[in-house]
Amino acid sequence: MKIRNDVMICGTFRGCINKLKDCVGVGVMDGVQANAGGVSKVVIGQGARRVVCGEASSMTLIAGPCVIESLDKCLEIGEAVLKASEALGIGYVFKASFDKANRTSGGSFRGPGLEGGLRVLEGVKDRLGVPVTTDVHESGQAVAVAQVCDLLQIPAFLARQTDLLVACAATGRPLNVKKGQFMSPSDMRYVVEKVGGESSVVGGQVGGGRVMLCERGTFFGYGRLVNDMGGLVQMRGLGVPVIFDATHSVQQPGGLGGATGGNRQLVEPLARGAAGVGVDGFFFETHPDPESSPSDGPNMVPLEAFPGVLSRVHAIWRTTRAWQA
């Protein structure tokens, strides 16, 4: 893999697109598919295992370990999740972070870094044949990440960073923007506008058909998050697909002193609730041994339990999907 870093993110939104699209190797409108009604459809990846988020007949799953530990560990997790998702007809996108840049303590494990992490993600993509995604923390990382990843994820703490949003959108890859723990659902309309550039509707698609919004909990005082299920309806009302992040929703920020705590027992109940309210997909983090995971272990679903959790959540999603407008 050859990473190009000789492009500056500068100028207007359209200027960014013109400078970057050839470097990244994807079209400006990658990820766009027409949708007659409801939310825009976001196309992630290519080929037989491409994922269409917002499609009425198929739930989207974004899942994997919190942080990249090794290629072997990522493949172990990805293979198990792929098997479970294919059995249910669910579109799967593998996720793992190359850098946990917002750890509670500066001494905590952060990951292999940009180049090493992208090599692992490229290996997962090649071996499993699934789309992959990872967090982008800085505008200067967007081009390199887009050369490997089919979907760029914006961390919740950075959801309002205009330069980051514009740089990632300019690559032509679709974005999954996590709602900040401090933001209201209605505030996410401005995120959609930023990603859409000069117009929030491009080719009849809200957000240019290249943005998904993700709910991952809202601060409720210190060390606790709560979920506003009504917010899922509000964000979906913006005309874009909505993902529910079930594992980060049960975090307890700073709950372990120098690390974030969590309660994985609440992951499935909250995911069931979101499936009942109506979302387009789910985000889960899973690990063969959560207690040994270097990041977010307390809120991760054990890998052996994941197929059952996914099946039960999907059963509710499938039942209620027909009721959604």
KEKOL-808621 format. One record per residue: residue in one letter; x, y, z of N, C-alpha, C, O in turn. Coordinates in steps of 0.1 Angstrom, whole numbers, padded with zeros to 4 digits, always signed. Example, Ala and Ser with C-alpha at 12.3 -4.5 7.8 and 13.67 -1.06 7.14 Angstrom:
REM residues 2
A+0132-0057+0078+0123-0045+0078+0132-0033+0078+0142-0033+0085 S+0128-0022+0071+0137-0011+0071+0129+0000+0079+0134+0011+0080 
REM end
This chain:
REM residues 325
M+0008-0012+0000+0000+0000+0000+0009+0012+0000+0018+0013+0008 K+0006+0022-0009+0013+0034-0010+0004+0046-0005-0006+0048-0011 I+0008+0052+0006+0000+0063+0011+0006+0076+0005+0018+0079+0006 R-0003+0084+0000+0001+0097-0005-0003+0108+0005-0014+0109+0010 N+0007+0116+0008+0004+0127+0018+0009+0141+0012+0012+0150+0020 D+0009+0142-0001+0014+0154-0007+0003+0163-0012+0005+0172-0020 V-0009+0161-0006-0020+0170-0010-0024+0178+0002-0026+0173+0013 M-0026+0191+0000-0030+0200+0011-0045+0201+0011-0051+0203+0000 I-0051+0201+0023-0065+0204+0024-0067+0219+0025-0064+0225+0035 C-0072+0225+0014-0073+0239+0014-0084+0244+0005-0089+0236-0003 G-0087+0257+0006-0097+0263-0003-0111+0259+0000-0114+0255+0011 T-0120+0261-0010-0134+0259-0008-0137+0244-0008-0128+0236-0011 F-0149+0240-0005-0153+0226-0004-0151+0220-0018-0146+0209-0019 R-0156+0227-0028-0155+0221-0042-0141+0221-0046-0137+0212-0054 G-0133+0230-0042-0119+0230-0045-0112+0218-0040-0104+0212-0046 C-0116+0214-0027-0110+0202-0021-0114+0190-0029-0105+0182-0031 I-0126+0189-0033-0130+0178-0041-0122+0176-0054-0117+0166-0057 N-0120+0188-0061-0113+0187-0074-0098+0183-0072-0093+0176-0080 K-0092+0187-0060-0078+0184-0058-0076+0169-0053-0066+0163-0056 L-0087+0164-0046-0084+0152-0039-0090+0139-0046-0085+0128-0044 K-0100+0141-0054-0107+0129-0059-0098+0120-0068-0099+0108-0067 D-0089+0126-0076-0080+0118-0083-0069+0111-0075-0065+0100-0078 C-0065+0118-0064-0054+0113-0055-0060+0100-0048-0053+0090-0047 V-0072+0101-0043-0078+0090-0035-0082+0079-0044-0081+0067-0040 G-0086+0082-0056-0090+0071-0065-0104+0067-0065-0108+0056-0069 V-0113+0076-0060-0127+0073-0060-0134+0085-0066-0129+0096-0066 G-0146+0083-0071-0154+0093-0077-0160+0102-0067-0162+0098-0056 V-0163+0114-0071-0169+0124-0062-0182+0119-0056-0185+0121-0045 M-0190+0111-0064-0203+0107-0060-0203+0092-0056-0213+0086-0055 D-0191+0087-0052-0191+0073-0047-0200+0073-0034-0200+0082-0027 G-0207+0062-0033-0215+0061-0021-0229+0066-0023-0237+0066-0014 V-0233+0071-0035-0246+0077-0038-0255+0067-0045-0250+0061-0055 Q-0267+0065-0041-0276+0057-0048-0290+0063-0046-0294+0067-0035 A-0297+0065-0057-0310+0071-0057-0320+0064-0048-0320+0052-0047 N-0328+0072-0041-0338+0066-0032-0351+0074-0034-0351+0086-0032 A-0362+0068-0038-0374+0075-0041-0380+0081-0029-0387+0092-0031 G-0378+0076-0017-0385+0082-0005-0378+0078+0007-0368+0070+0007 G-0382+0084+0019-0376+0080+0031-0362+0086+0032-0360+0098+0028 V-0352+0079+0038-0339+0084+0039-0331+0081+0027-0334+0072+0019 S-0320+0089+0025-0311+0086+0014-0304+0073+0016-0302+0068+0028 K-0300+0066+0005-0292+0054+0007-0278+0057+0005-0274+0065-0003 V-0270+0051+0014-0255+0053+0013-0249+0039+0010-0250+0029+0017 V-0241+0039-0001-0235+0027-0006-0221+0027-0001-0213+0036-0003 I-0217+0016+0006-0204+0014+0012-0197+0002+0005-0202-0009+0006 G-0186+0005-0001-0179-0006-0008-0184-0009-0021-0193-0003-0027 Q-0178-0020-0027-0181-0024-0041-0182-0039-0041-0178-0046-0032 G-0187-0044-0052-0188-0059-0054-0199-0065-0047-0209-0059-0042 A-0198-0079-0045-0209-0087-0040-0212-0083-0026-0224-0085-0021 R-0202-0079-0018-0205-0076-0004-0206-0062-0001-0204-0057+0011 R-0209-0054-0011-0211-0040-0008-0223-0038+0001-0232-0047+0001 V-0224-0028+0009-0235-0026+0019-0242-0013+0015-0236-0003+0011 V-0256-0014+0015-0264-0003+0012-0271+0001+0024-0281-0006+0028 C-0267+0012+0031-0273+0016+0043-0285+0025+0040-0284+0034+0032 G-0296+0022+0046-0309+0029+0044-0318+0021+0035-0330+0026+0033 E-0314+0009+0031-0323+0001+0023-0333-0006+0032-0329-0011+0043 A-0345-0007+0028-0356-0012+0036-0354-0027+0039-0358-0031+0050 S-0348-0034+0030-0348-0049+0032-0335-0054+0039-0335-0066+0042 S-0326-0046+0042-0313-0051+0048-0308-0042+0059-0306-0030+0057 M-0306-0047+0070-0300-0040+0081-0285-0039+0079-0278-0048+0074 T-0279-0028+0083-0265-0025+0082-0258-0028+0096-0263-0024+0106 L-0247-0035+0095-0239-0038+0108-0225-0032+0106-0218-0036+0096 I-0220-0024+0115-0207-0020+0116-0201-0025+0129-0206-0022+0140 A-0191-0034+0128-0187-0041+0140-0172-0046+0139-0167-0048+0128 G-0166-0047+0151-0152-0052+0152-0147-0049+0165-0154-0045+0174 P-0134-0050+0167-0128-0046+0180-0127-0031+0181-0128-0024+0171 C-0125-0026+0193-0123-0012+0195-0111-0007+0188-0111+0003+0181 V-0099-0013+0191-0087-0009+0186-0079-0020+0179-0081-0032+0183 I-0071-0017+0169-0064-0028+0162-0053-0033+0171-0044-0025+0176 E-0053-0046+0174-0042-0052+0182-0032-0059+0172-0020-0058+0174 S-0038-0067+0162-0030-0074+0153-0039-0078+0141-0051-0078+0143 L-0033-0082+0130-0041-0086+0119-0048-0099+0122-0060-0101+0119 D-0041-0108+0129-0047-0121+0133-0060-0119+0142-0070-0126+0140 K-0059-0110+0151-0070-0108+0160-0081-0101+0153-0093-0105+0155 C-0078-0092+0143-0089-0086+0135-0096-0096+0127-0108-0096+0125 L-0088-0105+0121-0094-0116+0112-0102-0125+0120-0113-0130+0116 E-0098-0129+0132-0106-0138+0141-0119-0132+0143-0130-0138+0142 I-0119-0119+0147-0132-0112+0150-0140-0110+0138-0152-0113+0138 G-0134-0105+0127-0141-0103+0115-0148-0115+0109-0159-0114+0104 E-0141-0126+0109-0146-0138+0103-0159-0143+0111-0168-0147+0105 A-0158-0142+0124-0170-0146+0133-0182-0137+0130-0193-0142+0129 V-0179-0124+0130-0190-0115+0127-0196-0116+0113-0208-0115+0112 L-0187-0118+0103-0192-0120+0090-0201-0132+0089-0211-0132+0082 K-0197-0143+0095-0205-0155+0095-0219-0153+0101-0229-0157+0095 A-0219-0146+0112-0232-0143+0119-0241-0134+0110-0253-0136+0110 S-0234-0124+0104-0242-0114+0096-0247-0120+0083-0259-0118+0079 E-0239-0129+0077-0244-0135+0065-0255-0144+0067-0264-0146+0059 A-0255-0151+0078-0266-0160+0082-0279-0153+0083-0290-0159+0081 L-0279-0140+0086-0291-0132+0088-0294-0123+0076-0304-0116+0076 G-0285-0123+0066-0287-0114+0055-0284-0100+0058-0291-0091+0052 I-0275-0097+0067-0271-0084+0071-0259-0079+0064-0249-0087+0063 G-0259-0067+0060-0247-0061+0053-0237-0057+0064-0240-0050+0073 Y-0224-0062+0062-0214-0060+0072-0202-0051+0068-0197-0053+0057 V-0199-0042+0077-0187-0033+0075-0178-0036+0087-0182-0034+0099 F-0165-0040+0085-0156-0042+0096-0151-0029+0101-0147-0020+0093 K-0150-0027+0114-0145-0015+0120-0134-0018+0131-0135-0027+0139 A-0123-0011+0130-0113-0011+0141-0105+0002+0140-0103+0007+0129 S-0101+0007+0151-0094+0020+0151-0079+0018+0151-0073+0009+0158 F-0072+0027+0143-0057+0026+0143-0051+0035+0154-0039+0033+0157 D-0059+0044+0159-0054+0053+0170-0066+0057+0178-0075+0063+0173 K-0065+0054+0191-0075+0059+0201-0069+0072+0207-0063+0073+0217 A-0072+0083+0199-0066+0096+0202-0072+0103+0214-0067+0113+0219 N-0083+0098+0219-0090+0105+0230-0091+0096+0243-0100+0097+0251 R-0081+0088+0245-0080+0080+0257-0080+0089+0270-0075+0100+0270 T-0086+0084+0281-0087+0091+0293-0073+0095+0298-0070+0106+0302 S-0064+0085+0298-0050+0087+0303-0040+0087+0292-0042+0079+0282 G-0031+0096+0292-0020+0096+0282-0012+0084+0282-0005+0082+0272 G-0012+0076+0292-0004+0064+0292-0011+0051+0287-0005+0041+0286 S-0024+0053+0283-0031+0041+0278-0027+0038+0263-0022+0046+0256 F-0029+0025+0260-0026+0020+0247-0035+0027+0236-0047+0029+0238 R-0029+0032+0225-0036+0039+0215-0037+0032+0202-0047+0035+0195 G-0029+0022+0199-0030+0015+0187-0017+0016+0178-0007+0022+0183 P-0017+0010+0167-0005+0008+0159-0002+0021+0151+0009+0022+0145 G-0010+0031+0150-0008+0043+0142-0013+0042+0128-0019+0031+0124 L-0012+0053+0121-0019+0054+0108-0014+0043+0098-0022+0036+0093 E-0001+0043+0095+0004+0034+0084+0002+0019+0088-0002+0011+0080 G+0006+0016+0101+0005+0002+0105-0010-0002+0106-0013-0013+0102 G-0018+0007+0110-0032+0004+0111-0039+0002+0098-0047-0008+0096 L-0035+0010+0088-0041+0009+0075-0037-0004+0068-0044-0010+0060 R-0024-0008+0071-0020-0021+0065-0028-0033+0070-0032-0042+0063 V-0032-0032+0083-0041-0043+0089-0054-0042+0083-0060-0052+0079 L-0060-0030+0082-0073-0029+0076-0074-0033+0061-0084-0039+0057 E-0063-0030+0054-0062-0035+0040-0062-0050+0040-0067-0057+0031 G-0055-0056+0050-0054-0071+0050-0068-0077+0053-0071-0087+0047 V-0075-0071+0062-0089-0076+0065-0098-0075+0053-0105-0084+0050 K-0097-0063+0046-0105-0061+0034-0102-0071+0023-0111-0077+0017 D-0089-0074+0021-0085-0084+0011-0089-0098+0015-0094-0106+0006 R-0087-0102+0027-0090-0116+0032-0104-0119+0033-0109-0129+0029 L-0112-0109+0038-0126-0112+0041-0135-0107+0030-0147-0111+0028 G-0130-0098+0022-0138-0092+0011-0150-0083+0015-0160-0082+0008 V-0148-0077+0027-0159-0068+0032-0154-0054+0032-0142-0051+0033 P-0163-0044+0032-0159-0030+0034-0153-0028+0048-0157-0035+0057 V-0145-0018+0049-0138-0015+0062-0140-0001+0065-0141+0008+0056 T-0139+0003+0078-0140+0016+0083-0131+0018+0095-0128+0009+0102 T-0128+0031+0097-0120+0035+0109-0122+0049+0112-0127+0057+0104 D-0118+0054+0124-0119+0067+0128-0109+0076+0121-0097+0072+0118 V-0113+0088+0117-0104+0098+0112-0104+0110+0122-0114+0115+0125 H-0092+0113+0128-0091+0123+0138-0086+0137+0133-0089+0147+0140 E-0079+0137+0122-0073+0149+0117-0075+0151+0102-0076+0141+0095 S-0077+0163+0098-0079+0166+0084-0068+0159+0075-0071+0154+0064 G-0056+0160+0079-0045+0155+0072-0045+0140+0070-0037+0134+0062 Q-0053+0132+0078-0054+0118+0077-0064+0113+0066-0064+0102+0062 A-0073+0122+0062-0084+0118+0053-0080+0111+0040-0086+0101+0037 V-0070+0117+0033-0067+0111+0020-0061+0097+0022-0065+0087+0015 A-0052+0095+0032-0046+0082+0034-0056+0072+0038-0057+0060+0033 V-0065+0075+0047-0076+0066+0052-0085+0062+0040-0089+0051+0039 A-0089+0072+0032-0098+0069+0021-0092+0060+0010-0100+0054+0003 Q-0079+0059+0010-0073+0050+0000-0075+0035+0004-0075+0027-0005 V-0078+0033+0016-0081+0019+0021-0095+0017+0025-0101+0007+0021 C-0101+0026+0033-0114+0024+0039-0125+0029+0030-0124+0039+0022 D-0136+0021+0030-0148+0024+0022-0157+0034+0029-0166+0040+0022 L-0156+0035+0042-0164+0044+0050-0155+0051+0060-0147+0045+0066 L-0156+0064+0061-0148+0072+0071-0157+0075+0083-0168+0080+0081 Q-0152+0073+0095-0159+0075+0107-0154+0087+0114-0142+0089+0116 I-0163+0096+0118-0159+0108+0125-0163+0106+0140-0175+0104+0143 P-0153+0106+0149-0156+0104+0163-0165+0115+0169-0166+0126+0164 A-0173+0111+0179-0183+0120+0185-0177+0133+0190-0183+0143+0188 F-0165+0132+0196-0159+0145+0202-0156+0155+0190-0154+0166+0193 L-0155+0150+0178-0151+0158+0167-0162+0161+0157-0159+0166+0146 A-0174+0158+0161-0186+0159+0151-0188+0173+0146-0194+0175+0136 R-0183+0183+0153-0186+0197+0149-0173+0203+0142-0174+0215+0138 Q-0163+0196+0140-0150+0201+0134-0152+0203+0119-0151+0193+0112 T-0155+0215+0115-0158+0217+0101-0147+0213+0092-0150+0206+0082 D-0134+0216+0095-0123+0213+0086-0122+0198+0084-0120+0193+0073 L-0124+0190+0095-0123+0176+0094-0135+0170+0086-0132+0162+0077 L-0147+0175+0088-0158+0170+0080-0157+0173+0065-0159+0164+0057 V-0152+0185+0062-0150+0189+0048-0139+0181+0042-0141+0176+0030 A-0128+0179+0049-0117+0171+0043-0121+0157+0040-0118+0151+0030 C-0129+0151+0050-0133+0137+0048-0143+0136+0037-0143+0126+0029 A-0153+0145+0036-0163+0145+0026-0156+0147+0012-0161+0141+0002 A-0146+0155+0011-0139+0158-0001-0133+0146-0008-0130+0146-0020 T-0130+0135+0000-0124+0123-0006-0134+0115-0014-0130+0107-0022 G-0147+0118-0013-0157+0111-0020-0162+0098-0013-0171+0092-0018 R-0156+0095-0002-0160+0083+0005-0172+0087+0014-0173+0099+0018 P-0182+0078+0016-0193+0081+0026-0188+0083+0040-0177+0077+0043 L-0195+0090+0048-0191+0093+0062-0201+0087+0072-0213+0088+0069 N-0196+0082+0083-0205+0079+0094-0201+0088+0106-0190+0087+0111 V-0209+0098+0108-0206+0109+0118-0213+0105+0131-0226+0105+0132 K-0206+0103+0142-0212+0101+0155-0216+0114+0161-0209+0123+0162 K-0228+0114+0166-0234+0126+0173-0226+0128+0186-0224+0119+0194 G-0221+0140+0188-0214+0144+0200-0222+0141+0212-0234+0144+0212 Q-0216+0137+0223-0223+0134+0235-0229+0147+0241-0237+0146+0250 F-0225+0158+0236-0229+0171+0241-0239+0178+0231-0242+0190+0233 M-0242+0171+0220-0250+0177+0209-0265+0172+0210-0267+0161+0213 S-0274+0181+0206-0288+0177+0204-0290+0170+0191-0282+0173+0181 P-0300+0162+0189-0302+0155+0176-0305+0165+0165-0300+0163+0154 S-0311+0176+0168-0314+0186+0158-0302+0193+0153-0301+0198+0142 D-0291+0194+0162-0279+0200+0158-0272+0193+0147-0263+0198+0140 M-0275+0180+0145-0269+0172+0135-0272+0176+0120-0266+0172+0111 R-0283+0184+0119-0286+0190+0106-0275+0198+0100-0273+0198+0088 Y-0267+0205+0109-0256+0213+0104-0244+0204+0100-0237+0208+0091 V-0243+0193+0106-0233+0183+0101-0236+0179+0087-0227+0178+0078 V-0249+0175+0085-0253+0171+0072-0250+0182+0061-0246+0179+0050 E-0253+0194+0065-0251+0206+0056-0236+0207+0053-0232+0210+0041 K-0228+0206+0063-0213+0207+0061-0208+0196+0051-0200+0199+0042 V-0213+0184+0053-0208+0173+0045-0214+0174+0031-0207+0170+0021 G-0226+0180+0029-0232+0182+0016-0225+0193+0008-0228+0194-0004 G-0217+0201+0015-0210+0212+0008-0219+0224+0005-0226+0228+0014 E-0219+0228-0007-0227+0240-0011-0242+0238-0010-0249+0248-0008 S-0246+0226-0011-0260+0223-0009-0261+0210-0001-0254+0200-0003 S-0271+0210+0008-0272+0198+0016-0280+0187+0009-0281+0175+0013 V-0285+0190-0003-0292+0180-0012-0284+0180-0025-0284+0190-0032 V-0278+0169-0029-0271+0167-0041-0277+0155-0049-0278+0144-0043 G-0281+0158-0061-0287+0147-0069-0299+0141-0062-0302+0129-0064 G-0307+0149-0055-0319+0144-0049-0316+0137-0036-0325+0132-0029 Q-0304+0136-0032-0300+0129-0020-0296+0139-0008-0287+0147-0010 V-0302+0137+0003-0298+0145+0015-0284+0142+0019-0280+0130+0020 G-0276+0153+0021-0262+0151+0024-0254+0145+0013-0243+0140+0015 G-0260+0147+0001-0253+0141-0011-0253+0126-0011-0246+0120-0019 G-0261+0120-0003-0262+0105-0003-0249+0099+0003-0246+0088+0000 R-0241+0107+0010-0228+0102+0015-0226+0104+0030-0215+0105+0034 V-0237+0105+0037-0235+0107+0052-0246+0099+0059-0257+0098+0056 M-0241+0092+0070-0249+0085+0080-0246+0092+0093-0235+0097+0096 L-0256+0092+0102-0255+0097+0115-0256+0086+0125-0263+0076+0123 C-0248+0087+0136-0247+0076+0146-0250+0081+0160-0243+0091+0164 E-0259+0075+0167-0262+0078+0181-0253+0070+0190-0253+0058+0188 R-0247+0076+0200-0239+0068+0209-0240+0073+0223-0231+0071+0232 G-0251+0080+0226-0254+0084+0240-0251+0099+0242-0244+0105+0235 T-0257+0104+0253-0256+0118+0256-0252+0119+0271-0257+0112+0280 F-0243+0129+0274-0239+0131+0288-0250+0133+0297-0259+0141+0294 F-0250+0126+0308-0260+0128+0319-0253+0130+0332-0252+0121+0340 G-0248+0143+0334-0239+0145+0345-0226+0139+0342-0221+0138+0331 Y-0218+0136+0353-0205+0131+0352-0205+0115+0351-0212+0109+0359 G-0197+0110+0343-0195+0095+0343-0207+0087+0338-0207+0075+0341 R-0216+0093+0331-0228+0085+0327-0233+0090+0314-0233+0102+0311 L-0238+0081+0306-0245+0084+0293-0259+0079+0293-0262+0069+0299 V-0268+0086+0287-0282+0081+0285-0285+0082+0270-0279+0089+0262 N-0295+0075+0266-0300+0075+0252-0313+0081+0251-0323+0077+0258 D-0315+0090+0242-0327+0097+0238-0333+0090+0226-0329+0093+0215 M-0342+0080+0228-0347+0073+0216-0355+0081+0207-0355+0079+0195 G-0360+0092+0212-0367+0101+0203-0357+0108+0193-0361+0112+0182 G-0345+0109+0198-0335+0115+0189-0332+0107+0177-0328+0113+0167 L-0334+0094+0178-0332+0086+0166-0342+0089+0155-0339+0090+0143 V-0354+0092+0159-0365+0096+0150-0362+0110+0144-0363+0112+0132 Q-0357+0119+0153-0354+0132+0148-0343+0132+0138-0344+0139+0127 M-0332+0125+0140-0321+0124+0131-0325+0118+0118-0321+0122+0107 R-0332+0107+0119-0337+0100+0107-0346+0109+0099-0347+0108+0087 G-0353+0118+0106-0362+0128+0099-0354+0138+0091-0360+0145+0083 L-0341+0139+0093-0332+0148+0084-0331+0142+0070-0326+0149+0061 G-0335+0129+0069-0334+0123+0055-0321+0115+0053-0318+0111+0042 V-0314+0112+0064-0302+0104+0062-0303+0091+0071-0311+0091+0081 P-0296+0080+0068-0296+0068+0076-0291+0071+0090-0282+0079+0091 V-0296+0063+0099-0291+0065+0113-0287+0051+0118-0293+0041+0117 I-0275+0051+0125-0269+0039+0131-0270+0041+0146-0267+0052+0151 F-0273+0030+0153-0272+0031+0168-0260+0023+0173-0259+0011+0170 D-0252+0031+0180-0240+0025+0186-0243+0020+0200-0244+0027+0209 A-0245+0007+0200-0250+0000+0213-0239-0001+0223-0242-0001+0235 T-0227-0002+0219-0216-0005+0229-0211+0008+0236-0209+0008+0248 H-0209+0018+0228-0204+0031+0234-0215+0038+0242-0212+0046+0250 S-0228+0034+0239-0239+0040+0247-0239+0036+0261-0245+0042+0270 V-0232+0025+0264-0232+0020+0278-0218+0023+0285-0216+0018+0296 Q-0211+0032+0279-0198+0037+0285-0201+0044+0298-0212+0050+0300 Q-0191+0044+0307-0191+0052+0319-0178+0060+0319-0168+0056+0324 P-0179+0072+0312-0166+0080+0311-0159+0083+0324-0165+0088+0333 G-0146+0079+0324-0138+0081+0336-0142+0072+0348-0138+0074+0359 G-0151+0062+0345-0156+0053+0355-0146+0044+0362-0149+0039+0373 L-0134+0042+0356-0124+0034+0362-0112+0042+0366-0100+0038+0366 G-0114+0055+0369-0103+0064+0373-0096+0069+0360-0100+0079+0354 G-0085+0062+0357-0078+0066+0345-0082+0060+0332-0076+0061+0322 A-0094+0053+0332-0099+0046+0321-0115+0047+0321-0121+0049+0331 T-0121+0045+0309-0135+0045+0308-0141+0032+0312-0136+0021+0308 G-0151+0032+0320-0158+0020+0324-0170+0018+0315-0172+0024+0305 G-0179+0008+0319-0190+0005+0311-0198-0006+0317-0194-0013+0326 N-0210-0009+0311-0218-0020+0316-0224-0028+0304-0234-0024+0298 R-0217-0038+0299-0221-0045+0287-0234-0052+0289-0240-0056+0279 Q-0239-0054+0301-0252-0060+0303-0264-0052+0297-0274-0057+0294 L-0261-0039+0295-0271-0030+0289-0270-0029+0274-0279-0023+0268 V-0260-0035+0268-0259-0034+0253-0271-0039+0246-0277-0032+0237 E-0275-0051+0248-0286-0057+0241-0299-0050+0244-0307-0048+0234 P-0303-0047+0256-0315-0040+0259-0316-0027+0251-0327-0024+0246 L-0306-0019+0251-0306-0007+0244-0307-0009+0229-0314-0002+0222 A-0300-0019+0224-0301-0022+0209-0315-0026+0206-0320-0023+0195 R-0321-0034+0214-0335-0038+0212-0344-0026+0211-0353-0025+0202 G-0342-0017+0220-0350-0005+0220-0349+0003+0208-0358+0008+0202 A-0336+0005+0203-0334+0012+0191-0340+0005+0179-0345+0011+0170 A-0339-0008+0179-0345-0016+0168-0361-0014+0167-0367-0013+0157 G-0366-0013+0179-0381-0010+0180-0385+0003+0175-0395+0005+0169 V-0377+0013+0179-0379+0027+0175-0378+0029+0160-0386+0035+0153 G-0367+0023+0154-0364+0023+0140-0351+0030+0136-0350+0042+0137 V-0341+0022+0133-0329+0027+0128-0325+0019+0115-0331+0009+0112 D-0314+0024+0109-0310+0017+0097-0299+0006+0099-0296-0002+0090 G-0293+0007+0111-0282-0003+0113-0277-0001+0127-0281+0008+0135 F-0267-0009+0131-0261-0009+0144-0246-0010+0144-0240-0015+0134 F-0240-0004+0154-0226-0004+0156-0223-0012+0169-0229-0009+0180 F-0215-0022+0168-0211-0030+0180-0196-0032+0180-0190-0033+0170 E-0190-0032+0192-0177-0036+0194-0177-0050+0201-0184-0052+0211 T-0168-0059+0196-0168-0072+0202-0154-0078+0202-0145-0073+0195 H-0152-0087+0211-0138-0092+0213-0139-0106+0219-0148-0109+0227 P-0129-0115+0216-0129-0129+0222-0128-0128+0237-0134-0137+0244 D-0121-0119+0242-0119-0118+0257-0119-0103+0260-0108-0097+0261 P-0131-0097+0262-0132-0083+0265-0123-0078+0276-0118-0067+0276 E-0121-0086+0286-0113-0082+0298-0099-0080+0295-0092-0073+0302 S-0094-0086+0284-0080-0084+0280-0079-0073+0269-0067-0070+0265 S-0090-0068+0264-0089-0058+0253-0082-0045+0259-0085-0041+0270 P-0073-0040+0251-0066-0028+0256-0075-0015+0256-0070-0005+0261 S-0087-0016+0251-0096-0004+0251-0110-0008+0251-0114-0017+0244 D-0118-0002+0260-0133-0003+0260-0138-0017+0264-0149-0021+0260 G-0130-0025+0271-0134-0039+0274-0147-0039+0282-0155-0048+0278 P-0150-0031+0291-0162-0032+0299-0175-0031+0292-0185-0036+0296 N-0175-0025+0280-0187-0023+0272-0187-0032+0260-0197-0030+0252 M-0177-0040+0258-0177-0048+0246-0185-0061+0248-0185-0067+0259 V-0191-0066+0237-0198-0079+0237-0188-0090+0235-0181-0090+0225 P-0188-0100+0244-0180-0112+0241-0183-0118+0228-0194-0120+0224 L-0173-0122+0220-0174-0127+0206-0183-0139+0206-0191-0140+0197 E-0182-0148+0216-0190-0160+0215-0205-0157+0217-0214-0165+0213 A-0208-0146+0224-0222-0142+0226-0228-0133+0215-0240-0131+0214 F-0219-0128+0206-0224-0119+0197-0234-0124+0187-0244-0117+0184 P-0233-0136+0181-0243-0141+0172-0257-0141+0177-0267-0137+0171 G-0258-0145+0190-0271-0145+0196-0277-0131+0198-0289-0128+0196 V-0268-0121+0203-0273-0108+0204-0277-0102+0191-0288-0096+0190 L-0269-0104+0180-0273-0099+0167-0286-0105+0162-0294-0098+0156 S-0288-0118+0164-0300-0124+0159-0312-0119+0166-0323-0116+0159 R-0312-0117+0179-0324-0112+0186-0327-0097+0182-0338-0094+0181 V-0316-0089+0181-0318-0075+0177-0324-0075+0163-0333-0067+0160 H-0319-0083+0154-0323-0083+0140-0338-0087+0139-0345-0083+0130 A-0342-0097+0148-0356-0101+0147-0366-0090+0150-0376-0088+0144 I-0362-0081+0160-0370-0069+0163-0370-0059+0151-0380-0054+0147 W-0357-0057+0146-0356-0048+0135-0364-0052+0123-0371-0044+0117 R-0364-0065+0120-0371-0070+0108-0386-0068+0110-0393-0065+0100 T-0391-0070+0122-0405-0068+0125-0410-0054+0123-0420-0051+0117 T-0402-0045+0129-0406-0031+0130-0403-0023+0117-0408-0012+0115 R-0394-0028+0109-0390-0021+0097-0401-0018+0088-0402-0007+0082 A-0410-0027+0087-0422-0026+0078-0431-0014+0082-0439-0009+0074 W-0430-0010+0095-0439+0000+0100-0434+0015+0097-0441+0024+0098 Q-0421+0015+0093-0415+0028+0092-0418+0035+0079-0420+0028+0068 A-0420+0048+0079-0423+0056+0067-0411+0057+0058-0412+0063+0047 
REM end
